[in-house]
Amino acid sequence: MRNIFKPVDVITLAFVMLLMAITALFFAALPHWPWQIARFALLVAGITAIAFSAARPNAWKPATYLHAFLPVVVIVVAFDSLGDLIPWIWPHYFDDELIRIDRAIFGVHPTVWMERFIHPVMTNVLQIAYISYYPMSITLGIVLIMKHRTAAFDEAVFGIVLCFYLSYVGYLLVPAVGPRFTLADLQTTGLQASSFTLAIQNTLNALEHNKTDAFPSGHTAVALMTLYYAWKFREKRYATILAPTVLALILATVYLRYHYVIDVIAGVLLTVLTIGIAPALYRRLSRKGPSGDSAGA
C-alpha cells in the first residue's frame, strides 16, 4: 500500500475518514448525513482509484498529474463539507471568547481600531492579496513540477496539505464566524471597496458554504507554509515575490475583518507546529529521508 499511496494520500484518506466518523457519530443531528457519507465514500474511492492508476508502470501522464494535484480538489470539497457539519453539531460558536481575548490583549477591537487606516487603494490591494491564498501554493507546486523537482514537490504538498487539515480540525473544535459578522454593528465606516473588490467579496461569500472558519487563520498558516517551502527549496525568485504578498495577506485578514488577531496568532503557531511535525511524519509515511534533489534557482 505504501508503494501505491503517497504520504499526502495517507493523510488525506485519514482526514476524510475522520469526517466520515464525525458524520456517523452525529448523524441524528445532521439532516443531510446520507449525502455526507456518500460524498466522503466517493472521495475515498476516487483517491484510491487515481492513486492506483498513477502508480501503474508506464502510467498515463495525465493520470500522474491528476494524482499530483488531487489535493487541490479534496481540500475544497472537505472545506465545503464542514458547512454541513459544524452548524449542526455545535450549539454555539466561540466568537465571544475570541473577541474577549483580542480585547484583553489590545484593549480595543482591532478591526474597529484599524478603521483609521481604511483607504480604497489599500482595500483593493489587500483584497487581491487575500485571495492569493490558494494560487500561491498551487503556483509553488507548478514551479517545482516544471523543474522536475518531484521529491521537493511531494514534500511541499504534504506539508501544506497537512496544514490545511490541521486548520480544519481547528474549525471543528473552535467554530467562529469572525468579526465581519459579529462586530459589524461596532464598525463606523465601510471598507470603501471598489465595485471590483465588492464583486470579489460577494463571490467569496457566495462560494463559502462553511462560514465558521475564523480560528485559526488558515490563510495565515498556509501562506506562511508556502513561503517556508519556497525558501527551503531555494526558489529565490518566487520567494522574493511571495514574501510581500504573504505579509499583505496577513494584514488583510484583520483589515478586511475576516479574522480576529488571535486567529492570526493561532495561524502562526499552526505554521510552527506543522513545520515541526511534517518532516518526521513525511519520513514515517514514505520511509525515506527529506528530499534530496538539487536546489532550484
Summary of the structure (lengths in Angstrom):
residues: 297
radius of gyration: 19.8
end to end distance: 34.9
largest distance: 62.7
contacts: 947
relative contact order: 0.14
helix: 73%
strand: 0%
